[in-house]
Amino acid sequence: MIYLEIFLSFFQIGLFSFGGGYAALPLIEAQVLEIHNWLTVEEFADLLTISQMTPGPIAINASTFVGTKIAGLPGAVIATIGCVTPSCIIVLILSYYYFKY
């Protein structure tokens, strides 16, 4: 059940975060700290620091590290997929209509 909660939370973050990776951080913070209470403020601050140091988009890195902290490697994969899936769906729909017309 935790895997479904992780996926739905990060799917929602990926769906509503416009403006780059830093725009997703308040949404991640709200989901992880306030709604689900998965992490403490100190743990979240440490994960954000690590997310900034590693190469790649900060939202994806933060999602991966939060998923790892919550549910290990499967949690990391599910959180990352949940964060990326909305963008992929939107791009597929737009490209379908672009090439159709």
PLY file of the C-alpha trace (Angstrom):
ply
format ascii 1.0
element vertex 101
property float x
property float y
property float z
element edge 100
property int vertex1
property int vertex2
end_header
0.00 0.00 0.00
2.90 2.37 0.69
4.05 1.97 -2.91
0.69 3.15 -4.22
0.77 6.14 -1.86
4.28 7.03 -3.03
3.31 6.73 -6.69
0.14 8.81 -6.36
1.88 11.50 -4.31
4.73 11.92 -6.76
2.39 11.63 -9.75
0.48 14.58 -8.32
3.75 16.48 -7.80
4.80 15.80 -11.39
1.41 16.86 -12.68
1.20 20.19 -10.88
4.81 21.38 -10.83
5.29 23.91 -13.61
8.41 26.05 -13.77
11.25 23.61 -13.36
12.65 21.48 -10.59
12.72 24.17 -7.95
8.98 24.75 -8.44
8.36 21.15 -7.41
10.20 21.41 -4.10
7.36 23.09 -2.17
4.98 20.42 -3.47
7.37 17.66 -2.43
7.77 19.30 0.97
4.01 19.53 1.46
3.46 15.87 0.51
6.38 14.44 2.45
6.34 16.58 5.60
2.80 17.84 6.09
0.41 15.39 4.44
2.08 12.00 4.97
4.67 12.76 7.68
7.16 10.44 6.00
10.24 12.48 6.95
11.31 15.02 9.54
12.36 18.54 8.60
16.02 17.66 9.22
15.86 14.57 7.02
14.16 16.54 4.24
16.78 19.29 4.44
19.55 16.69 4.20
17.88 15.08 1.17
17.55 18.46 -0.54
21.24 19.13 0.02
22.15 15.79 -1.53
19.70 16.42 -4.39
21.40 19.71 -5.22
24.85 18.13 -5.22
24.03 15.25 -7.55
23.81 15.82 -11.31
20.40 15.97 -12.91
17.11 17.74 -12.29
16.59 18.54 -8.62
12.95 17.42 -8.62
13.86 13.97 -9.94
16.79 13.67 -7.55
14.64 14.73 -4.60
11.91 12.28 -5.61
14.43 9.47 -5.89
16.05 10.20 -2.53
12.72 10.61 -0.74
11.50 7.32 -2.22
14.71 5.64 -1.08
14.31 6.96 2.44
10.68 5.88 2.64
10.72 2.42 1.01
14.24 1.59 -0.17
15.10 0.88 -3.80
11.53 0.00 -4.90
10.34 3.26 -3.35
12.99 5.20 -5.25
11.96 3.66 -8.56
8.26 4.19 -7.91
8.73 7.82 -6.79
10.85 8.61 -9.83
8.39 6.97 -12.22
5.52 8.78 -10.53
7.24 12.14 -10.92
8.12 11.62 -14.60
4.94 9.91 -15.83
2.70 13.01 -16.10
5.22 14.80 -18.31
5.55 11.76 -20.55
1.78 11.44 -20.91
1.39 15.13 -21.78
4.18 14.98 -24.37
2.72 11.84 -25.95
-0.72 13.42 -26.24
0.64 16.65 -27.69
2.89 14.84 -30.17
-0.01 12.65 -31.29
-2.12 15.67 -32.16
0.83 17.54 -33.63
1.60 14.77 -36.11
-2.07 14.02 -36.76
-2.86 17.54 -37.96
0 1
1 2
2 3
3 4
4 5
5 6
6 7
7 8
8 9
9 10
10 11
11 12
12 13
13 14
14 15
15 16
16 17
17 18
18 19
19 20
20 21
21 22
22 23
23 24
24 25
25 26
26 27
27 28
28 29
29 30
30 31
31 32
32 33
33 34
34 35
35 36
36 37
37 38
38 39
39 40
40 41
41 42
42 43
43 44
44 45
45 46
46 47
47 48
48 49
49 50
50 51
51 52
52 53
53 54
54 55
55 56
56 57
57 58
58 59
59 60
60 61
61 62
62 63
63 64
64 65
65 66
66 67
67 68
68 69
69 70
70 71
71 72
72 73
73 74
74 75
75 76
76 77
77 78
78 79
79 80
80 81
81 82
82 83
83 84
84 85
85 86
86 87
87 88
88 89
89 90
90 91
91 92
92 93
93 94
94 95
95 96
96 97
97 98
98 99
99 100
